[in-house]
Structure formats: C-alpha cells, structure tokens
C-alpha cells in the first residue's frame, strides 16, 4: 500500500488534506501527519493516522518523519523570508528517504506573476526541479477564506477598502484546494506536472456585491491607489512594512496576478469549484 504524508498537518489546509485522504478510502495507518508540535495533532491521532514530529527549522527531525513515505504533500510554510531554506530541508530529507513524489502548494501563475508572495515559491520550485524527485506543482490562487474570514469586519464597516481595481481573483475554498492537492498526490505520474488552480474569478467590487446580496447588509468596495491604501493602513495601526506589503498584494491583483482561465481545479475536483456566494453564506451562518 502507498504511504502518504502531509506536512503542516495541524494547519487549515493540512487538516483538510488529511481528511480528504481518509474520505477517499486511504487507510488511516497509511497516512502520516507531520507536525512541528505533535500534541496539536491529537485529534488526528484519534482518527488512527500516524503522527510524527517534523519541524522545517530542525532538519534532524525530518528523516524519521519521512521514513517509509512514498508520496508527500509539502504544504508551504508560513514564515516569510525563511521558506526556501525550510522547504529545502524537507525536499532534501524526502529525496534521501526515497519519497517517490512530492506535491507542493505553490502560487498561481508562478512563471510570470508580479505577486510579492511569489519569490519564495519560485525559489522552492527551482529546488524541487533540481532534486530529481517527481513532482506536482499545485499553483494555488486565493482562498475565499482570505475574505470571508473578515466578513464581520466588512459588515461592520460597510465597505471593503483595497487597491485591486477590477483585477480578477480566481479564488476557491480551502477545501477545494485540499481536495485537488490529494487528487494530484494520488493520481499524478511523470516527472513534473503543473496545475494552475483557481476558481471562477471575481473582483473586490463583485465580492462586496455578493456580501450585500447574501447578508442583506450593504457593503461597497472603495478602491484606492496602492500608496494611498498603504497610508490608510498605517493610520489604522499597521507598521509600514506590513502596510506596504498588503498594498503591493492588491497592486499585483490589479495587474492580473490572481487571474486564471485554467480548468485544472475543476478537473481535479471532478466538479466546479465552490462558488463565492456559497462561501459567503457559510461564513455568515457561522
């Protein structure tokens, strides 16, 4: 039987991927969940899966974590500035352990995106290609949850403020991306398979309109130049670096960084991606 492993298993995406593997009939004993703090994965252990310690920042923990694993879902880390080094430690350990395939959660349009998030994903993709391990690049667009988790804020303010203009955002739910990742992890063959993953695109103005329609509370989108957005965010209490980063993300959206016409996500899911209205409705219902 194939043994599957998921890094970052206590995070949102990792947990969903573990659940998807089990839903697809993989025996719990054939699922390895790798966590920096195994105690936080107690609920996963209760499902019968293997829980192993694996810390991106402690490479010595990784050989044991990956022993006997055939297929690995490498969920990108959440420590900006350190991710290439962290991911390289996992890739090196996976190669040494004889892992037969790595699926990595990268970023949509990684070849030519202007997103300030892209550099570390591009760096990791280069390391993966150089490793010689067969790989699946899961180039994910935005999560609906990036916005729906702020629903209360938008409803209270009555507006969404950004600098994305009418840039399309090819978003889908975290559960969609997790299900697609598992489909690729189980189904892909060949040296390098690239999946550009995104749902039906919407603008921030359309997001505001959908929130208004679903909740009955009027929310409007107020678009600003990127520099003005950064200044407003600083006034609201963000430090200059964070404010500039958020504004740059929106500017990249305006330039099309999150737009995709690929049907890879729907193809892997075997169905359309979760519509925005459904995601907003679920968030509104708590």
N, C-alpha and C positions, 0 to 999 in steps of 0.2 A: 504494500500500500504506500501511496505517496504521503510524505510528511510535509505539512505546510507550516510556515512560521510567519508571524506578523509582529513587526516591531512597533513600538509606541502603542502597545495594546491597551493601555489604560486611557488613551486619548479618545476623542469623539470618533474619529474615523477608524482607528484601530479596533475599537469595540464593535463597531458596526461590521467591519470586515470579518471579525471572528464569528459574529452571529450569522453572517451570510454563509461562511464556510459550513457551519453546522446546519443551516437551513437547507443547503444543497446536499446534505447527506454525508459529509465527511465525518468520520468517527471522531469523537472528542479526543481520543488518545492520539490521533494523527494530527492534531492541531497544537502548535507550540505558540504560546503568547509570551512575548519578550517585553519585559518592563524594567524600568530603572528601579522601581520600588515594588517588588513582588507583592507586598502586603496590600497594595492598592488594587491588585488583581484577584482578591479573594473571591469575589463574585464570579469571576471567570473560572477559577479553580473549581468552584461549586458545580460548574457545568461539565466537569470531567476533563477539561483540556489541561495540557501541560503548561505550567507557569514557570518561566526561567528568568533569572536576573540577567539583564543585558543593558549596559549603560554606554551610550555613544561616547561619553567622555572618559570611560575606563575600558580601553581596548582589551585588557586582560580578562574582562568578563565575557567577551563575545565568542571565543571558541567553544566554550561549554554551552553557551546559549544556542549556538547554531549546529551543534553536533547532530548528525543524522537527518538534517533537514534537506529536502530536495528542492522545494520551491519557497521563495522568500518574498513577502511583501514588505518592502522598505518604505515605511511612512516617513516623509521628510521631517526633520527636526524643527523645533520652534525657537531656536537660539540664533537669531540673525548675526552674521559675522563669523560664526563658528561651524556652520552647517557643512561646508565642503569637507573640512577635516573630520567632522563627526561621521558623515556618510562614508568617507573613505575608509575609516576604521571598520565599519560594518562590511563594506564591499570586500576589503582585504580578508577579513575573517571568513566571509561567505565563500570566497574563492578557495581559501585554504581548506575549508570544511567540505569542499566538493559539492556545494549547492549547484543545482542544475539550471536554475532560472531565478532571476531577480526581477521583480516588478517594482518600479519606483514611481512615487507620486511627484511628478514634475509640474510644470506650468504650461498653460495653453500657449500655442504659437511660440514655443521656446526658441525656434530658429531665428526669429526676427522681431521679437517683442520689444517694446520700449518700457515695459514694466520695471520699476525699481526692485521688484522682487526676483527678477529673472536671473541675475548673475550667479547666485549660488546654485540654482537649479541647472543652469548651463554648465557650471563647473562640475557638478555631480554627474551630469550626463557624459561629460568627457571622461571622467574617471571610470564610469560604468563601461563605456565602449572600450577603453583601454584594458579593462580587466579580463576580457575574453569570455566572461560568463554570458550565456544567452540572456537577453533582457527584453523586458516590456516597459516602454516609456509611457506612463499614464499622465498625459499632459492635461491636467485638470484646469478648468476655468473656475469661476467664482462659485461659492456656496450660496444658495438662497439665504442660509442662516447668517451670513455676514450682515444681512439687512434685517431679517425677521427677528433676530435676537435683540435688535434695537427698536422693536415695534412700539413698546411703551414710550420710549423717548420721542419717536416720531409723532405719536398720537398726542402726547403732552404738548409738544412744541407746535404742532400743526404744520410742520414743514420738514423737508429733508434739504440740507444745505450741502452743496458739492461743487466740484469744478469739472464734472464729467461731460458737460454739454449734452449732446444727443448721442454719445458713444454707446454702442450696443454692448450689453453684458450677457454673455451666453452662459447663464447660471443654471444650476440644478441643485437638488438636495444632497446633503452629505450621504444619505442612504443610497442615493443613485450612484454617486462616485464610488462608494464602498462596494456596491454590488458589481459595478463594472470592473473594479480592480480585481475582485475574486474571479469573475468570468475570464479575464485576461490571464490571471495567475494559473488557472486550471486549463485554459484552452489554447493559449498561445504556444506556437512552436516556431523554430527558426532562430537565427542569430539575434536579430534586432527587429522588434515590432513596435511601431509608433502609433499611439492612439491619441488623437486630438479630441478631447472630451468636453462637450458643452451642451447645454440645453437650448431651448428656444430663447433668442435674445430679447432683452427689454432695456429701455433707457431708465434713468432715475426718475424722469417725469412719468413714465409708464408705471414704475414702481409706486410712486405717490398716488397715481390714479387707481391702481389696483388696491392699495391700502384703503383709500377712500370708499371704493365700491364694496369691499368685503366688510369693513367695520362700520360704515356709515358715518365716520368722522372724517372731515375734510383735512387732507394733508396735501400740501403743494411742494413742488420742487423749486428751490431757489438756486440758480446757477451763478457762480462767481468765477472770475479769473483765478488761476491757481495761486498767485501771490496774495490775492485778497482772501482766499479761503485760508491760507496758512496764517495770515494775520488774525483772522477771526478765531481760528483755533487757538492761537497763542493767547488771545484775550480771554478765551474760555478756560485757560489754565494748562494747556499742553506746552511742553517745552519746545523750543524752536526746532530741534531735530525731528521730533515726532510730528509736529505740525507740518513741516516741510515734506516729510515722507508721505503723510496722508494726502497732501495736496498733489504730490508727484504721482501717486497712485491714480488719483482722479484724472490728472492730465493724461496719463497713459491710456485710461479708458476712453477719454475723448478722442485719442489718436487711433483707437481701434484695437487696443491690446487684448481685450477680452472678447472680441468678436470672432465667431467661428461659424462656418457653414458645414462643418463636418457632421456626418451622421454616425460617427463611431460610438457615441454614448448610447444612442437608441439601439444600435446594432448589438452592442454587448449586452444591454439590458433585455433585449427582445421585446421592447415596448418603448413608448415615448417617455422622455424624462418628466419628472414631476413638475406640473405647471406652477408658475409663480402664485397664482390665486390660491391653489391648494396649500402651498407653504405658508402664505399669509394667514389663511383661515386656521390652519393648525396652530400657528403661533398665537392668534387671537383667542383661541379656545383654551390656551394654556397647556 
